[in-house]
């Protein structure tokens, strides 16, 4: 299934060599946001609802402020 998804890499990375440290990719479908580790693309994915993913992003933004 993950091969059928259009993955986007996070624009926020850890800044290590290669630019992929602590980086995730997401792919969205009609009902879910799928998350995977950029360094281990075959290691599985985490499907979450759009609402849960938006709440996660809001929490990150609040902590960054």
Beta strands, then each sheet from edge to edge (+ up, - down):
strand 1: 8-9
strand 2: 24-28
strand 3: 32-37
strand 4: 46-49
sheet 1: 1+ 2- 3+ 4-
end
